[in-house]
Amino acid sequence: MEVIPAINEKTFEEVAKKIKISEDFLPVNGWIHIDVADGVFTPNKTWNNPDDLADFKTRLKLEVHLMVEKPEQQIENWLKAGAKRLVIHLEAFTEPNFILSEVKKYNAEIVLSANPITPADAISLYLGSFNFFQVLAVDPGLAGQKFQEKVLEKIKFLRSRNPAVKIEVDGGIDLETAKIVKTSGADIIVSASYIYNNSNGPKAGYEELSAI
Protein backbone atom coordinates (compact mmCIF):
# COMPACT_ATOMS: atom_id res chain seq x y z
CA MET A 1 0.00 0.00 0.00
CA GLU A 2 1.39 3.37 -1.02
CA VAL A 3 1.93 6.04 1.64
CA ILE A 4 1.77 9.76 0.81
CA PRO A 5 2.77 12.38 3.41
CA ALA A 6 0.33 15.29 3.71
CA ILE A 7 1.22 18.93 4.34
CA ASN A 8 -1.35 21.16 6.03
CA GLU A 9 0.17 24.58 6.73
CA LYS A 10 -0.79 28.27 6.77
CA THR A 11 2.30 29.63 4.98
CA PHE A 12 4.25 28.65 1.91
CA GLU A 13 7.46 28.80 3.94
CA GLU A 14 6.19 25.93 6.08
CA VAL A 15 4.93 24.04 3.03
CA ALA A 16 8.30 24.37 1.31
CA LYS A 17 10.14 23.33 4.47
CA LYS A 18 8.14 20.10 4.76
CA ILE A 19 8.55 19.30 1.08
CA LYS A 20 12.33 19.56 1.47
CA ILE A 21 12.24 17.39 4.61
CA SER A 22 10.19 14.82 2.71
CA GLU A 23 12.74 14.68 -0.11
CA ASP A 24 15.11 13.04 2.37
CA PHE A 25 12.99 9.91 2.76
CA LEU A 26 10.56 9.66 -0.15
CA PRO A 27 11.53 7.68 -3.27
CA VAL A 28 12.53 9.36 -6.52
CA ASN A 29 9.40 10.81 -8.11
CA GLY A 30 7.45 10.07 -4.92
CA TRP A 31 4.24 11.90 -4.15
CA ILE A 32 3.60 14.65 -1.61
CA HIS A 33 0.05 15.73 -0.71
CA ILE A 34 -0.68 19.42 -0.10
CA ASP A 35 -3.90 20.46 1.61
CA VAL A 36 -5.47 23.64 0.26
CA ALA A 37 -8.37 24.94 2.37
CA ASP A 38 -10.20 28.17 1.54
CA GLY A 39 -11.94 28.89 4.85
CA VAL A 40 -15.32 28.70 3.08
CA PHE A 41 -15.67 25.03 2.16
CA THR A 42 -13.66 24.40 5.32
CA PRO A 43 -13.66 25.95 8.82
CA ASN A 44 -9.98 26.84 8.52
CA LYS A 45 -7.75 28.38 5.88
CA THR A 46 -4.37 27.08 4.75
CA TRP A 47 -1.79 28.33 2.28
CA ASN A 48 -3.54 28.45 -1.08
CA ASN A 49 -1.51 30.46 -3.60
CA PRO A 50 -0.31 28.42 -6.62
CA ASP A 51 1.87 31.33 -7.78
CA ASP A 52 4.28 30.52 -4.95
CA LEU A 53 5.14 27.27 -6.72
CA ALA A 54 6.27 29.00 -9.92
CA ASP A 55 9.98 29.06 -9.05
CA PHE A 56 9.97 26.27 -6.48
CA LYS A 57 11.92 23.16 -7.44
CA THR A 58 11.34 19.68 -6.06
CA ARG A 59 11.89 16.17 -7.36
CA LEU A 60 8.60 15.10 -5.78
CA LYS A 61 5.27 14.99 -7.58
CA LEU A 62 2.59 17.26 -6.15
CA GLU A 63 -0.89 16.04 -5.27
CA VAL A 64 -2.99 19.09 -4.37
CA HIS A 65 -6.14 18.55 -2.33
CA LEU A 66 -8.53 21.38 -3.22
CA MET A 67 -10.89 21.74 -0.26
CA VAL A 68 -12.44 24.81 -1.86
CA GLU A 69 -15.68 26.06 -3.29
CA LYS A 70 -15.96 26.25 -7.09
CA PRO A 71 -12.80 24.26 -7.89
CA GLU A 72 -13.47 24.77 -11.60
CA GLN A 73 -12.21 28.34 -11.18
CA GLN A 74 -8.91 27.25 -9.64
CA ILE A 75 -7.74 24.02 -11.20
CA GLU A 76 -5.94 25.55 -14.19
CA ASN A 77 -3.76 27.73 -11.96
CA TRP A 78 -2.70 24.70 -9.92
CA LEU A 79 -2.01 22.63 -13.03
CA LYS A 80 0.08 25.44 -14.51
CA ALA A 81 1.97 25.65 -11.21
CA GLY A 82 3.05 22.03 -11.55
CA ALA A 83 0.44 19.92 -9.78
CA LYS A 84 0.45 16.42 -11.25
CA ARG A 85 -2.66 15.27 -9.41
CA LEU A 86 -5.68 17.21 -8.13
CA VAL A 87 -8.15 16.05 -5.50
CA ILE A 88 -11.56 17.75 -5.77
CA HIS A 89 -14.79 17.36 -3.82
CA LEU A 90 -18.05 16.23 -5.34
CA GLU A 91 -19.79 18.46 -2.77
CA ALA A 92 -18.10 21.51 -4.30
CA PHE A 93 -18.00 21.13 -8.09
CA THR A 94 -20.73 21.80 -10.62
CA GLU A 95 -18.93 20.97 -13.87
CA PRO A 96 -17.22 17.55 -13.62
CA ASN A 97 -16.82 17.22 -17.38
CA PHE A 98 -14.95 20.53 -17.55
CA ILE A 99 -12.62 19.41 -14.76
CA LEU A 100 -11.93 16.08 -16.46
CA SER A 101 -11.14 17.89 -19.70
CA GLU A 102 -8.77 20.39 -18.08
CA VAL A 103 -6.83 17.75 -16.21
CA LYS A 104 -6.46 15.65 -19.36
CA LYS A 105 -5.12 18.71 -21.21
CA TYR A 106 -2.28 18.98 -18.69
CA ASN A 107 -1.64 15.22 -18.62
CA ALA A 108 -2.42 15.13 -14.90
CA GLU A 109 -4.56 12.89 -12.70
CA ILE A 110 -7.86 13.72 -11.04
CA VAL A 111 -9.16 12.24 -7.80
CA LEU A 112 -12.77 12.59 -6.69
CA SER A 113 -13.15 13.02 -2.93
CA ALA A 114 -16.18 12.89 -0.68
CA ASN A 115 -16.72 14.07 2.89
CA PRO A 116 -17.44 11.42 5.56
CA ILE A 117 -21.09 12.47 5.71
CA THR A 118 -21.62 12.02 1.95
CA PRO A 119 -23.26 8.64 1.22
CA ALA A 120 -21.63 6.07 -1.01
CA ASP A 121 -24.58 6.22 -3.41
CA ALA A 122 -23.66 9.81 -4.29
CA ILE A 123 -20.16 8.69 -5.25
CA SER A 124 -21.44 5.80 -7.34
CA LEU A 125 -22.93 8.29 -9.81
CA TYR A 126 -19.37 9.09 -10.92
CA LEU A 127 -17.95 5.57 -11.21
CA GLY A 128 -18.34 5.75 -14.97
CA SER A 129 -16.29 8.92 -15.42
CA PHE A 130 -13.70 8.80 -12.60
CA ASN A 131 -11.35 5.92 -11.88
CA PHE A 132 -9.57 7.38 -8.84
CA PHE A 133 -11.39 8.20 -5.61
CA GLN A 134 -10.45 9.58 -2.23
CA VAL A 135 -12.37 8.54 0.86
CA LEU A 136 -11.95 11.37 3.36
CA ALA A 137 -12.04 9.88 6.85
CA VAL A 138 -12.24 13.21 8.71
CA ASP A 139 -14.12 16.44 8.14
CA PRO A 140 -12.31 18.57 5.52
CA GLY A 141 -9.77 21.14 6.65
CA LEU A 142 -7.97 20.49 9.90
CA ALA A 143 -5.13 18.02 10.43
CA GLY A 144 -4.97 15.82 13.52
CA GLN A 145 -8.61 14.71 13.59
CA LYS A 146 -9.84 11.29 14.69
CA PHE A 147 -10.55 8.67 12.03
CA GLN A 148 -14.29 8.16 11.42
CA GLU A 149 -14.86 4.41 11.15
CA LYS A 150 -18.12 4.82 9.24
CA VAL A 151 -16.07 5.48 6.07
CA LEU A 152 -14.90 1.86 6.00
CA GLU A 153 -18.21 0.86 4.42
CA LYS A 154 -17.63 3.48 1.73
CA ILE A 155 -14.23 1.96 0.90
CA LYS A 156 -15.75 -1.51 0.69
CA PHE A 157 -18.62 -0.21 -1.43
CA LEU A 158 -16.30 1.40 -3.99
CA ARG A 159 -14.09 -1.68 -4.14
CA SER A 160 -17.08 -3.98 -4.66
CA ARG A 161 -18.58 -1.79 -7.36
CA ASN A 162 -15.34 -1.51 -9.31
CA PRO A 163 -12.42 -3.79 -8.37
CA ALA A 164 -10.11 -1.83 -10.68
CA VAL A 165 -10.78 1.60 -9.18
CA LYS A 166 -7.96 3.28 -7.26
CA ILE A 167 -8.86 4.26 -3.69
CA GLU A 168 -6.99 6.73 -1.50
CA VAL A 169 -7.89 7.25 2.17
CA ASP A 170 -7.02 10.51 3.91
CA GLY A 171 -7.47 11.59 7.53
CA GLY A 172 -6.74 10.11 10.94
CA ILE A 173 -4.23 7.62 9.57
CA ASP A 174 -1.96 5.87 12.06
CA LEU A 175 -0.66 2.30 12.34
CA GLU A 176 -4.00 0.93 13.51
CA THR A 177 -6.27 2.71 11.03
CA ALA A 178 -3.84 2.07 8.17
CA LYS A 179 -4.24 -1.68 8.69
CA ILE A 180 -8.02 -1.36 8.75
CA VAL A 181 -8.30 0.66 5.56
CA LYS A 182 -5.92 -1.68 3.77
CA THR A 183 -8.09 -4.64 4.73
CA SER A 184 -11.16 -2.72 3.55
CA GLY A 185 -9.67 -2.24 0.09
CA ALA A 186 -7.57 0.96 0.04
CA ASP A 187 -4.59 1.31 -2.30
CA ILE A 188 -3.13 4.54 -0.89
CA ILE A 189 -3.07 6.20 2.51
CA VAL A 190 -2.39 9.88 3.18
CA SER A 191 -1.01 10.93 6.54
CA ALA A 192 0.07 14.25 8.04
CA SER A 193 0.24 14.08 11.83
CA TYR A 194 1.52 10.51 12.18
CA ILE A 195 4.43 11.24 9.87
CA TYR A 196 5.46 14.81 10.69
CA ASN A 197 4.70 14.65 14.43
CA ASN A 198 6.31 11.24 14.91
CA SER A 199 8.51 11.15 18.02
CA ASN A 200 11.24 9.39 16.01
CA GLY A 201 11.03 11.80 13.10
CA PRO A 202 9.10 11.96 9.79
CA LYS A 203 11.21 9.30 8.12
CA ALA A 204 10.40 6.81 10.88
CA GLY A 205 6.68 7.59 10.69
CA TYR A 206 6.69 7.13 6.92
CA GLU A 207 8.60 3.85 7.12
CA GLU A 208 6.32 2.48 9.85
CA LEU A 209 3.25 3.11 7.71
CA SER A 210 4.97 1.80 4.57
CA ALA A 211 5.82 -1.46 6.36
CA ILE A 212 2.10 -2.22 6.61
N, C-alpha and C positions, 0 to 999 in steps of 0.2 A: 504494500500500500504506500502510495506516494505521500510525502509530508511537505507542506508548504508553510514556511513561517509567515505570519501576518504582522503588518506594521500599522498601528493605530496611534497617530500622533497629531498634535496641533500645529506644528511648524515643519517646514521643509528641512530645516537644519537637523531636526530629530529623525525625520524620515531618511535623509541621506546618511546619517550616522549609522542607523540600523541596517541599511542596505550594505554599507561597507563592512560592518561586523559580520553580516550574513555571508559575504563573499569568502570569508575565511573557512566556512564549513560546508557550504552548499556545493554540489557538483557543478562542473562546467555547464553553462547554459541551464542551470537550475532556475526554478521559479521563485519569485517573491511576491507576496500578496499585499497590496496597499489598500487600506480602508479609506474611502472618501465619503464623508458624511456632511450633509449640507445644513443641518440644524432645522430643517423643515420636515423632510421625510423621517428624520431621526431627532431624538431629544438633544443630542450634542452636535458639535461641529468640529471637524478635523481639518487638517491641511487639505486644500482642494484646488490648487492652481496648477494646471498642466504646463503652463509656461515655464515653471521652475525646472522642468525636466529637459528643457531645450538643449542646454549645454552640459547636462549631467551624464557621465559615462559610467556604465556598469556592465559586467559580463553576464549579469542575471537577466532573465526574462521577466517582464512586469505584468502581473495580473492585477488589474485595478477593479476594486469592488465599488461600484457606483450606488451608494445608498442615498439617492437624490431623487427629487421630483423632476419629471420631464427629462429623462436621460437622453431622449432623441436630440435635445438641444446641446448636449455636451459630448457625445461620443466621438465626434470627429476630432475635436481638440485633443482628446486623450490618445486617439489613434495616431494623430500627427506627432504627438509628443513621444511616441515610442511604445505605447502599451501593446502587448502582443495578445492579450486576452482581457476581455471586459466581462464583468459580472453585473447584470442588471436585474431589477426586480419587476416581476409581473404585476405587482401592486402599483407600480409607478409609470409604466410605459403605456402608450396609446397606439403606437405604430410599430408593432413587431416586425413587419415586413421591411420597413425602412431600415431598422436597426440591423437586420440580417444582411441586407444589401450593402450597407456601409462597412460592416465588418469584413465582408467578403472582398470588398474593393481594396482594403488594406491588408489582405491576406492574414487576418487575425482570427482569433477564436472568440466565440460568444457563449456565455454561461447564463442560463436562466435561473434566478434565485427566487425563493419564496419564504416569507416570514413564517415562524412557527405556527401562528394562528391560521394561516391560509390552508384550506383543506387540500388533500391530494387530488381530488377531482378537478380542482381549478388548474392544477399543473398538467393533468392528463390532456387537457385541450391543446397543449403545445407539443405533445410527443411526436407529432408528425413533422414539425418544422425545426425543433431544437433536438440536438443529440447529446447535450452536455448540460447537466443540471446541478445547482447547488441547493442543498438542504441546510437552511440556516437554523441552528439549534439554540439560538438566543435571540432576543429582540434586537433589531438592527441598531447599530451605533456604538455602544460602549463595549470596551474590552473587559475581560475579567468576570463575565456573567456565568451563572450556573447553567449547565447543560439541561435542556428540557427533553426528558425522555419520550415525550409524546411524538417527537419527530422520527423515532425509529420506525414507526408504522409507515411513515411517508417514504423512507428509504426503501423499505421492503416492497411497498406498492410500486415505486418507480422501477425497481429491479425486476419485479414480476411482470410488469407491463411491457418492458423492453430490456431483455437481458444484455443487449449490446450498448445501452446508454451509459454514458460516463457520469458518475455521481461523486460530487465533492461535498463534504460536510464541514461546516464552519461554526465555531462557537462552543466554548466550554470544553475544549478538547484537552484531556490529560491521559495518563496511561490507561486508566479504567475505561473512560468513555471511548477512547480510540479503539480498544478491543471490541467494544459493543457495536460501534458503527461498522467496523470491518466485518463482523459476523452478520450484520444486517444487510450488507451488500455494497458498502462504500468503496470507491477506488482511491479517493484522495481525502486527506484531512488537512485542515488549515488551523494553525494554532499560533496565538500571540503570547498570552501570559505564560503558558507552560514552558515555552522556549526562552523568551527574553527575560523572564523573572526566575528562571531556574537557579537554585542555590549553587549549582556546580557550573553555571555559565550556559549561554545559548547553545553552544556546540553540543554539550552534554544533553540538554533537553531535546534537541533535534535528533540526536542519535538514539536516545531512549525511545522516542516515538517511532523512528524508522525501524527499530529492531522488532517492532510488533508486526 
